[in-house]
Amino acid sequence: MTSRGLLAVAATGVLALAACSESGGKQAEENAADAGARTERMTVAMVTHSGPGDTFWDIVQKGAQAAAAKSNVDFQYSADPDGGKQAQLVQAAIDKKVDGIIVTFAKPDALKDVVARATAARIPVVSINSGADVSAGFGAVAHFGQDEKIAGEAAGRELAKIGSKRALCVIHEQGNVGLEDRCAGAKKTFGGEMENLFVQGTNMPQVKSSITAKLQADKDVDGILTLGAPFAATAVDSVKETSSKAKVATFDMNKELVASIKAGTIHFAVDQQPYLQGYGAVDQLWLLKNNGNAVGGGRPVLTGPAIVTKDNAAAIERFATKGTR
């Protein structure tokens, strides 16, 4: 097992401490909830780079809310895709003197100074989702997410397996280093030609028109890799509208996507398990406050990638239906 794998296993074991006892099962969960409720109330702010309508972050929040509910945590969420405005939201959390901050580093340069102010104020910071390579250097105590380059490499190999030779990698947020890493990783292992297509992720009609125009202009495109579940559905619409032969694949999951994978209209998804990111980050801050624990040893705690295809989609369908995958 690799060192990354060991970290993931170790993290799972540490986080499970809050939910395990000798009695096991439901009684263990109830005991863990009781233990959390007996600890001092704490406030945790999560500030992400999410844009409006991105269902990925609904799943992250569900995980965070579940961890908060069992551990007597007041969970507060805010987001802005603009790096400067995201930094302002982090500063607002500092001004409120919260007990911990969870942040994404999609635009790390915009967040560096404000995170330094948080750590100077003795407010612990945990990062999730993006910025694994800068997290520890910026002073975060832990990072939960997937290595985006490795995840991209996995996606590139899967695209090759389904027979694609000329593909588009659709980036829905310019300047997001995590999305760019995904495409770079995919291009590395794909073996065919791959072109980045930049779209405005907060404007779905524009996303569709951009993909449609590209498919009309380049009939040789036979693969589309989107970097978020909502964009995959839009890509499928563009393929139908243009009668393209392009096969669609994506990063990230939602309940609608599972049905599309089962139906074969989307060929695979790279799942980074966002519920686990939210849950793990809140648990980390609670464990740090109440037992001095920090997971990962300064290295990212990996929550993905997991590849979901038609062969295994049914196994996670019930979790996706309730909005946790």
Order of alpha helices (4+ residues) and beta strands (2+ residues): alpha-alpha-beta-alpha-beta-alpha-beta-alpha-beta-alpha-beta-alpha-beta-alpha-beta-alpha-beta-alpha-beta-alpha-beta-alpha-beta-beta-alpha
